[in-house]
Amino acid sequence: MKNIFVSFVLPAYKAAFLRKAVDSILAQTYTDFELVIVNDASPENIEDIVLSYHDDRIRYYKNRENIGRKSLVAQWNHCIDYAKGEYLVLASDDDIYQPTFLEECVNLAMKYPEVDLIRSRVLQIDSNDSVIGVDALLPEWTSKYEYFYYWMTGSAFVCIGNFMFKSSALKSNRFIDFPCAFGADSASTIQLSQKGVANTKEMLFCFRSSSIHLSGSTVLYKEKLLANTMLFSFLYHLDYSLPENELDKFYFSFLTPTRLYEKCRYDYY
């Protein structure tokens, strides 16, 4: 664990905030990482931006065709195969990492080597970098039941980029593919929470909401509804047995069909 090597994997299509995203990664206080940038056959000036950097930690690839147009999650799974690190962060072309994000996540990975998932708290920002939302504070370590409970109650903000994954576990399971990646972050992290989740105390990841962000789309309602149905079908079939721990028994109660239906119906509306 002394020589942890991390891969930041950044599927790139939008150029508007790409430089800010790359700058935030290269400014990490923990420096033993690679940055894999994969241009998804973008019509924008992705390549010009990437080639303007002279940092030997950057590895650049360009897809022959736009994979994300057919399936954004397929693009994620394609990109992570380039990663060489023991741990992996799937970055975005518009989000921002605080300088100590990686340092704190690596510290947690060393403290809890059994977990496959390390989660940073999230600060939500708009296109002008102004704060528009904050994340709840989760315990430093949560069981899979507790993590699911915080997700069900809306306490844990989930947006894929605020996680550091154990590469072997992620590559073995792959990201779960739902239409336009809606709900894929939730399902994938719940799947990888089997050995618990380690959580940072500080908000070290900035999730950007903007007019060009897919999650903020006001036209993909059909895709969102289908993805929501697929997500809750996945959750309904989770193979979770009744735990012995009293608190986990309480968290487990949120896995009932009735509670899942209520949450699913709420998310539809």
VENSUL-V34289 format. One record per backbone hydrogen bond with DSSP energy under -0.5 kcal/mol. CO is the residue of the C=O (numbers start at 1). NH is the residue of the N-H. Records with the same first field share a line. If there is no record, write none. Layout:
# VENSUL-V34289
CO: NH, NH
This chain:
# VENSUL-V34289
1: 4
5: 86, 87
6: 8, 34
7: 9, 89
8: 10, 36
9: 11, 91
10: 12, 38
12: 40
15: 18, 19
17: 21
18: 22
19: 23
20: 24
21: 25
22: 26
23: 27
25: 28
29: 31
31: 33
32: 6
34: 8, 36
35: 37, 59
36: 10, 38
37: 39, 61
38: 12, 40
39: 41, 63
44: 46
45: 49
46: 50
47: 51
48: 52
49: 52
50: 53
55: 58
57: 35
59: 37
61: 39
65: 67
66: 69, 70
67: 70, 71
71: 75
72: 76
73: 77
74: 78
75: 79
76: 80
77: 81
78: 81
79: 82
80: 83
86: 167, 168
87: 7
88: 165
89: 9, 91
91: 11
96: 206
98: 101
99: 29
100: 104
101: 105
102: 106
103: 107
104: 108
105: 109
106: 110
107: 111
108: 112
110: 113
112: 115
116: 166
117: 198
118: 164
119: 200
121: 204, 205
122: 124, 135
123: 207
124: 132, 133
125: 209
126: 129
130: 126
133: 124
136: 138
140: 199
142: 197
143: 147
144: 148
145: 149
146: 150
147: 151
148: 152
149: 153
150: 155, 156
151: 154
155: 136, 157
159: 161
160: 163
162: 120
164: 118
165: 88, 167
166: 170
167: 171
168: 172
169: 173
170: 174
176: 178
178: 181
179: 182
181: 184, 185
183: 187
184: 188
185: 189
186: 190
187: 191
188: 192
190: 193
191: 194
193: 196
196: 116
197: 142
198: 119
202: 121, 204
204: 98
205: 123, 207
206: 96, 208
207: 125, 209
208: 210
210: 213
213: 216
214: 217
220: 224
221: 225
222: 226
223: 227
224: 228
225: 229
226: 230
227: 231
228: 232
229: 233
230: 234
231: 235
232: 236
233: 237
235: 238
238: 240
239: 241
245: 249
246: 250
247: 251
248: 252
249: 253
250: 253
251: 254
252: 255
253: 256
256: 260
257: 261
258: 262
259: 263
260: 264
261: 265
262: 266
263: 267
264: 268
265: 269
